[in-house]
Amino acid sequence: MSAFVAIITASLLSRLGYQMARSPVLPAFAADLGAMPELIGVIVAASTITGVFFKLPSGALSDVLGRKRMMVLGAVFFAAPPFFYPFVNGAWSLLALRFVHGFATAIFSPVASAYVASLAETGRGARLGWFSSANDIGATAGPLIGGFVLYFTASYSHTYLLVGALGLVTLVMVLLLPDLDRPVREAKTLAVQAAGFREGLSQVFRTPPIFIAAGIEAVMYLGYGAFLGFLPIYAKTVGINEAEIGIVLGAQLVVAMVAKPIAGRASDRVGRIPVIVIGLLLCAGALPLIFRSQNLTEFIIVAPLLGLGVGAVTPVTNALIADLASARHLGAAMGVFGTIWDIGEAAGPMIAGLLIGGLGYAATFDVLAAVTVAVTIGVMAVVRDPKSAAQPEAGGSLP
């Protein structure tokens, strides 16, 4: 098995188990432990909060300690914490365990992205597209399998033990990965490693295009996160039932999964910026139309446009950041990407919730679409394309 196939398989399995542990099992578990709605929300968000604070240092550490070493550490957090869920007997202990479990994606996700990006520069966009689609498959199947397992076993313990088993398989897969850093990594003192860690962070923070590229993804997820949070509520107001809502969500997700490797490959040929711009404009056009739709047919026509936009933006911004960063600091750059992405994803539903109360659904998503268009114009004006032959020394690349 090639290193690329092994890493996307490990990432798919890790995301599958992680999402099984989260939805719909986690909110029900918290409620059965007596948690009030406010605390349930914090429990569900706890693992994301861990990611916001630890993705950047995890990615930077991988530049110093090696990608495989950090991925093994992340895989340990996929494998071990699930086996403690059966012993949880209170909402506050569940919250603490969720913070710990969050170290799994906080460590593994940015480092795995850097590992994929570092396999080779040629075809980087296509590989990151396949990698992102594999994560989407795991994230989609996880809640479905978790819900079925919980339904048929009526046992949180059995469900989380299955999550732990998937984590163990992920750990084995990661242990079998080739160590791409071994030929260039030397035995270093702690002081030298600490200096390398600081240098990586410093180099990334001195490269504004990396933050701009990460901000592109965050702005896209501002609208997409709001869509995921409020589509079910809006759809019910126009008479769409739960099964039909599932069809709408599934339609856009399938299109996104199919589009990602295609968009990544296209960006390898024509450049990152054109593909990102098209994706952002598709998102900006789809959001207001979705929240003006009145029947299932209209939803089914418009929602895939959003999926196509998301599928175009996500893998290509990832590839753009890899292009802008030097090989020595890919981990830190991907950590920045993951942190800003998490902030955008978390902020989307909160901002939309504040706006909907005063503006209503259509106007709120008009505002989010306008923000996306403004960012698109900024991207076209400010960001130079590292893949463009006309700009061979593009966009503030790291030395």
N, C-alpha and C positions, 0 to 999 in steps of 0.2 A: 504494500500500500504506500502510495506517495505521501510526502509530507503534507501536501495541500489537501488531499482527500482525508487524511487522518485528522488534520486540524478542523476542517469543516464538520466532520463527523463528531468529533469531541465537542465542538461548540454547539451543534444541534442537540446532542444528548444533554449537555449541561443546561441549555435553555429550556428544553422539554421538562426536565425535572424541576428546575427553578420555578417555572410558571405553574407547574402542578402544585407546588407548595404554596403558591400565592392566590390564585383565583380559580374557582370560586370557594376553595376549601378554607383559606385563611379567614375571610370575614365571618364565615359561619362558625369556625372554631372559636374566634374571639367573642362572638356573640354568646355562644354556649358557655363560655367562661365568665359571662356576666359583664363584659365590657360595654360601656355606653357608646352611642354612635360617634361621639367626638374622639374617644380613645381608639375605636376601631379604625377611623381614618388615619390616625397616627401610626397604628400598628401596620396598616397596609403600606403606608409611605415610608416606613422605617428603613427598609433595605435600600430604597432610592436615596434617602438622606445619606446613608453610608457611602454610596457611590459618589455623591457630590463632593464629599470631603476627601475621599481616598483614591479616586481614579487617577488624578494627576500624579500624586507621589508614587503610586504603584507603577504607572507607566514610566516615570523617570527612573525608578529603581531598576526596572528591567533593562534600561540602557547600561546600567553599571553592573548588575549581578547576572544578567543574561535572561533572555525571554523564557526559555524552558523552565528555569529555576522558579521564576515568578508564576508561571502558569501552573506548575505543580502545586505551589502554595495556594493559588486560587482554587484548584481542583480539590484540595483538602477541605476547603470550606464548602464546596458542593457536596462532598462525601460525608463529612462528620456531623454537622449541625442537625440534619434531618433525623438522626437517630436519637436526638434529645427531645424532640417534640412530644413523644408519648409520655414523657415525664413532666410535662408542663401542667400545672394545676391552677394557674391564675393568669389574669390578663397582663399584669406587669411583667411576669416572667416570660410570657410570650413576646412582649415588646422587646425585652432584652435579647431574647434569642433571635428575633428578626434583625436587630442591628448586627448581631454577629454573623448571621446567615448572609447579610448584605455584603460582607467582605468577599464572597464568592465572585459576584459579577464586578465588584469594585476593583478587584485585582485581575481577574481573568480577562474581562472584556477588552480593555484597552491594550493589554499585552498581546492577546490573540490577534487583534487587528494589526498591531505592529508586526507580528510574526508573519502574517499573510502578506502584508505590504513589503516585507523585506525578502521574500522568496526570490523576487526578480523585479526589475523595473518594467521590463517588457510584459504587456498584458496585465499590468497591476489593476487597472480599473475593472476588467472582466473578473479577475479572481476575487476582488473585494465585493463585486456584485453577487457572485455565487455564495460567498461567505455570508453576506447580509441576508440573502434568500434562505440559506440554511437556518440562520437564527430565527427568521420569520416562521419557518415551518415548525420549529420547536416551540416558539412562543404561541403559535396558533393551536397546535395539538395538545400542549400542556394543559390548558384549562379544560379542554374537552375530555381528555383521559382522566384528569383529576376529578372532574365532576362525576364521570361514570364509575370510577373506582370507589369514590365516597358513597355514591348511591347504592352500589351493589354490596359493599362491605359494611356500610353504616358505621365505619370506624375511621376516625382521624389517625389513629396509630398505624393502621395498615396502609393508609394512603401515604403517610410520611415515611414509612419504612420502604415503600416502593421508590419514593423520591431519593432516599439514601442509596438504594441499590443502583439507580441510574447515576448518582454521583460517584459511586465506586467504579462503575464502568468508565465514566469520564476520566477519573484519576488514572486508571490503567492505560487508557488511550493516550493521555498526555505523557505519561512516563515512557511510552514507546516512541514518542516523537523524536526525530533527530535534533541534536543540540546545534543549531546553526551558529551560535556564538563561540563554540568551543575552540575553533581554530585561531580566533583573534583575541580570546579572553586570556588574561594572564592572572597569576596569583597576585593580589594587591592587598596592601594594608588597609585597615579600616579608614585611616585618614585619607588615603588616596581615593578609596571608594566614595567617601563623603564628599571629597572635592569634585569628583566626577558627577555625583548627583547634583550638586549645586551648579556645576557648569551646565549640565543639561537643562535644568530649569531656567537658568539665566539666558541661555541661547534661545530657548523657545519664547520666553517673555520679551526678548529683544527682536522678535520677528512678528510684527503686527499682522501680516497676511495670514498667519496660522490662526489667529484669533478671529479674523474676518471670515475665513473659511468655516471655522467652527460656528461662528455666529449665524452663517447662512443656514446651517442645519437647525440651529436653535429657533430661528424665526419660522422656518418651515414647520417645525414641531409645535410652535406656538399655535398655529392654526390647526394642525393635524391633531394635537392633543385635545384642543377644544372640540373638534369634530367627534373624537372618540368619546369624550365625556358627555356631550349634549345631544348627539344624534338620537340615542334611544328615547330621550325625553321629548325632543321635538317631534320625532316620527309618530309617537303615540298621540300627540295633539292633532295630527291630521289623519288619524285612523289606521296607522300601520301597526300590526300586531308584532309580538316578540319574534315569531318565526320569520316574518318578512324582514324585520330589522336584522336578524341573523343573515339572511340572504344578501341584504345590502352591504353589510360589513364584510361578508365573505367575498362578495364580488370585487370590492375595491382591494381587498387584501390579496386575492389571487392575481389580479392584474399587477399589483406592486411586486409580488414575488417573481412573476414572469419577466417584468420589465427590468429588474435590477441588473442581472448579468448582461442583458442586451444593452442597457444604458452604459454600463461600465465598459463594455467592449467598444461602443460608439465613441466614448470619451477618449479611449486609447488612440482612436483614429483621427477624430476631428478636433480634439481638445476638450478640456474639462468645462470651461466657462460656457460654451454654447449649450451643452447638455444641461448644466445647472440652470441656466436662464430659462430654457424651455420648460424644465420641471417646475421651477418656481411660478412661472406664468400659468401653467396648467393648474397648480394648486390654488393660485389667486382667482382664477376663473371658476373653478369648481365649487369652492366653499360657498359663495353667495347663492349659486344655483341650487346646491343641495338644500340649503335652508330656506328656499322658496318652493321646493318641490311639494306637491300635494297628493301624489299617489305613487304606488309601487313602481309603475312603469317609468316615471320621471326619475325616481331615485336610482333605478337600475341603469338608466342611461347616463346619469351624471356622476354617480359615485366612482365608477371605474376611471374617470378622468383624474380624480384626486389620487387614486391608486397609481396611475401612470406617472403623475407628477412626483409623488413620494418615491416611487421606484427609480425615477431619473435623478433625484437630488441626493439621496442618502449614500449610495456607494460612490458617487462621483465626488462629493465633498470629502469623503474619507480618502479617496485616491489623491485629491488635490492637496490635502494636508500631508500625505506621504511624499508627494512631489516637492513640497515646500521645505520639508525637514530633511536634514542630513540623515544618513543611515545610522549614525551614532546616537541620534536623539529622536528616533521614531517613537519610542515608548512614551517619552514626555509629551510629544506632539499629540499622540493618540489619547493620552490622559487628558490633555486640554480639551480635545474634541468630545470625549465622553462626559466630562464635567459640564461643559456648556450645553451639550445636548440634554443632559438630565435637567438642567435648570429650565431650558425652554419647554421640555415636556411637562414638567411640574407646573410651570407658570401658565401654560395655555388654559387649562380648565379654570384656574383661579381668576384669571383676567376675564375670560368669557363669562364666568358666573357673575362677576361684578357688573359687566356691561349689559348683560341680558336683562337684568332687573330694570334698567332705565331705558334701554334702546330697543329691546326685543331681539328675536333671533336674527332676522334678516339684516338689520342695521349693524348688529354686533359683528357678524361675519363679513359685512362690507368693510368694516374698520380693519379687521384682521387681514382681509384681502388687500386693502390699500397699503397696510404696513408691508406685506409681502412684495407688492409691486415696487414700493419705494426702495426696499432692500435690493430687489432685482436691478433697478436702475443704478444703485450704488455699486453693485457687483460689476456691472458692465463698465462703469466709469473708473473704478479704483483698482480692481484685482486684475493683474496680468496673468496670462495663462502659461504655466510652465511647459505645457505640451505644444504650444504654438511655435512653429518654426520661425515666426517673425520676432519672437522674444526668447532667444536662447538662454538668456540669463534672468529668467522671469522672477518677479514677485518676491524678492527678499529671501531667496533660498538660503538656508543655513550653510555655512562653510563646511 
